[in-house]
Amino acid sequence: MTAIHLIRHRHGAWRLRHTPGQLRQLQQLLNAHSFWAQGRSAAQLRRMLAGSQAVVSAWQGSRLVGFGRASSDGVYRAVLWDVVVAGDAQGQGLGRRLVEALLASRTLAQVERVYLMTTNGAGFYQQLGFEAINSQRLMLKQRQ
């Protein structure tokens, strides 16, 4: 089995954004392994990546098997987004590696609070030191 290596992209993930094969693989990974990110167009993904301060991708040879990103003000708050691992690469610590790489990134390393939202992964994130916050309420303004 080929080893999995992480790429810590610079702000905006230029190469991932502008390499058609890599962007297509990101689109396929999100479509296949995340219910919340299905159907994103290449143009939307490029824009999303351009606005992300921290981006990490995981590769097994030339195959994208993991992805995560974060946005932050660099001082007080950060939010983890779109942490995804391909099904056949799960259970090997890759999700942990992605989250740890995002948290260690220059943009997030000194941030006071790191937030995330999860539907099914609370147990996974609790193992990484995140805790449920009952004193706050998630609010949403959805635009059509």
N, C-alpha and C positions, 0 to 999 in steps of 0.2 A: 504494500500500500504506500502511495506517495505521501510524504509529509505535508502537513498543512502549514502554510506560512502566512503571517499577517502583514498587511501593508497599512501603515499609518499615513494617510493622505494629508497633504497640506490643506489649509482652509480653502474650501470650494471644490476640492477633489478634481482638479482640472483634467488629469489624465483619464480618470474613470468617466468623467463627463463627456470627453471628446474622443474616446475610442469606441467606435460603434459596436464592436464585438463585446466589449466589457459592459457597455451600457445595456445592450440586449440581454446579457447574462443577468445583470441586476434586475431588469424587468421580469425575467423568467423566474428568478429566485423569489422575488416579492409575490408574483402571481401564484406560485406553487406552494409557498410556505408561510403566507401571512394573509389572513382574511381582511385586514384593515387596509392593505396596500395593493390590493388587486386592481388591475386595469389602469394603472398609471401610464401615461404616454411617455415616450422618450423625451419630448419637450418638457413635460412636467418634472421628470426625473432630473434633467439637466438643471432646471431652475432650483429644484430642491437641493441638489448637491452644491450649487453655487452659493446658497444661503446657509450652508451647514459649516459651523466652525471646526468641528471635529468629525472625521470620517475614517472608519476602519473597515477594510475588506479582508476576507480570508480566502486563500486560494489553495487548491489541491492540484498541483501542476498548473494547467491553464484553465481550470474550472473554478468558478466562483462558488464557494460553499458557505460563506457567511458574510454578514454585513451589519454595520451599526453606525449610527451617527448621533450627533448632539448639537444643540445650539446653546449659547451662553452669552452673558454680558462679561464673562471673564473674572468677575469679582464676587458677586452675590448669588446669582442663580444660574442654573443650567438644567436642561431637560434632555434626557436620553430618548431617542426616537428610533423606530424601525430596526430593532435588534432581531436579526433573523439568521437561523442556521438551517441548512438543507437537512431534510429528514435523515438521510443516510450518514450524516456527519454529527448528528446529535448524540449525546451521552458520552462524549469524549473530552469534555471540558472546553469546547470551542466557544460556547456562549459566554462562559466565565472569562476566557481570554479576550473576547471582543469587549465586554463591559470593562474589564480592568484596563485595557488599552485606551478606551475612551476616557475613563476617569483619570488616567495618568497623563493624558494629552496636555500640552502647554495651556490650552484654553480652559480646561476644567480642573487642573491639578490644585489650584488654590481657591476654588469656588466654595463659598460658605454652605450652600445647599444644592443638592442634585435631586431633581424630581424625575419621575417616570410614571407612565400610566400602563397598566397591564390588565388584561381580561383573565388570562389563564396561567400567568407565570409568577404569581405572588410568591410561591414557595421557592422558586429558583432565585428570585431577587432577594428574598430574606436571607438566603445562604450567603449572599454577597454583602450583607450589612444594611440593606434597605428595610424600612419598616413601614407598616400601614399607619397613616395619619388620619385619625378619626376626627380631629379638631378642625380639619379643612374639608371643604366640599369642592369637588370637581364641577366646574361650570362650563357650559358649551354654548356658543353662538354659532349655529350652522348656517352656512351660506349656500344657496343653490347655484 
